[in-house]
Amino acid sequence: MSQNTDTDAIKRDVESLRKDLRELAEGFRQSGENQARRVGKQAQDTYETYAKEARKRGKEVGAEIEARPFTSVIAAFVIGLILGKIFR
């Protein structure tokens, strides 16, 4: 009987260990999901901030071009010449 008792105790210990490992794995999974959500939210917030700033700067440039079209054309021409010389 001693062997059966020892075998039953080992079976209980193994089952307890399996349960603990399942709980641990579930904890890791939940932790990973939470971290991924936080990083995703942070990336989305950063994107929205930069997109908003880009739209604002685009409107400012558009307003500047409308206010001074001749100066804008001359500036674009000069920049084109300079870039042409650099990359030739």
ABEGO torsion letter per residue (X at the ends): XAAAAAAAAAAAAAAAAAAAAAAAAAAAAAAAAAAAAAAAAAAAAAAAAAAAAAAAAAAAAAAAAAABAAAAAAAAAAAAAAAAAAAX
